[in-house]
Amino acid sequence: MHTYDHIESEDPEVFSIIQGEDKRQAEGLELIPSENYVSTAVREAMSSSLTNKYSEGYPGKRYYGGQEFTDQIETIAIERAKKLFGAAYANVQPLGGANANIAMYMALLEPGDTVLGMDLSHGGHLTHGHPVTYISKVFRFVRYKMKNIETGEIDYDLLRETAIAEKPKIVLAGFSAYPRELDWRRIADIAHEVGAYAVADVAHIAGLIAGGSAKNPFDYGFDVMTRTTHKTLRGPRGGMILIRESEEVAKKIDKAVFPGLQGGPHMHQIAAKAVSFKEALNPAFKDYARQVVMNAKAMADVFLADGARLITGGTDNHLLLLDVWSSYEISGGEAETLLDRAGITLNKNSIADDTRKPMDPSGIRFGTPSLTTRGFTTSECEAVAKMMIEILKKRDDETVERVREEVRVLAAAHPIPESFVNLV
Ligand SMILES: *Cc1c(COP(=O)(O)O)cnc(C)c1O
């Protein structure tokens, strides 16, 4: 499918490892909700000559010569990003989602300022001030939570009380393990009531927003969005920052990304972002986003029918959080290992107010972006959910082997597509 002629002859050691990973991806079912497959066009941009070029600065304002083509590439990426998400300004240089968040904090805060963000065990992200991060030592992070773990309802009253008491400069909404839609309007209003910026980290759901299957926080008054360009958006690994309307904020963000945080932008990655944004602007991407959500709901229904406990009781987006400990008396770590042996890849995950430790928590997190890219429909996703349940219940080698074979057949019937242009 992909040519590696030069690596094969010049570095057989690395070649064979890459081949192994290609095979693993082709023959297994990828349920990690933050992963996806990029098109060959995106991969070609990633391996283009743009990787050779230094272009510190921004289009028209660079610190090196020879920017005729890099300026065009970055401008196209910016214009497409703005169009996709309804933003007045975009910065496409962040190397990843973590960098985008750090630059956003640097732009909007002074050291010691407060951020009010989602509790990490309730679905927030490491980069939202987890104590292991350096950023948690620079800024002060306070938390809001769900009021009801069984429905996923956020405790908006507590959020408002905390905002009034703690005077944050940023109210941050966003998550990597929360399966429900947020009341974006309510959060934006609370942020603005206390004079804070309303910032959404939509890393996980960016593709659903672009495809019209999740709400766009900008429609509800949010000021800034950070996100990754991979995950549901199906672009290259990377990050970006969007600003709804404030030129002043946009200028601060640009300065924070470069020279504040990063050096030269990765122009090959920016070219690949531009290509993926074009794919996401294609009407077919709307069908993709809709199918991702339908597939996740179909899987949720199978688990609920089996009496399992899904955190928040189901899903509105691409991901599910299953309490395997109380549902099937198996730890998240054991479930991850067992399913991996059957070719079903997902990750163990803490659940809200988990009584078990993060290294072997009570839950597993999984989702449908990758399966949907391979053309899986609801009935096939239901079949995958049933395979998972069988393994979680039986756990014997024979069952694992049999399911492994079923997974191979299903995967072979749905090869990873090379192009999304003609898919509807
Ligand atoms: C994935 C994710 C990030 C980090 O993105 P990286 O590209 O891995 O640095 C940040 N925030 C949220 C909510 C995420 O889900």
The ligand as an ORCA input file, in Angstrom:
! r2SCAN-3c Opt
* xyz 0 1
  C      -5.288     14.491     23.164
  C      -5.595     15.678     23.976
  C      -4.622     16.666     24.207
  C      -3.162     16.487     23.870
  O      -2.848     16.326     22.552
  P      -1.390     15.813     22.138
  O      -1.350     16.024     20.671
  O      -1.280     14.403     22.557
  O      -0.393     16.671     22.848
  C      -5.014     17.807     24.884
  N      -6.277     17.966     25.334
  C      -7.214     17.026     25.158
  C      -8.599     17.250     25.679
  C      -6.910     15.844     24.489
  O      -7.852     14.906     24.337
*
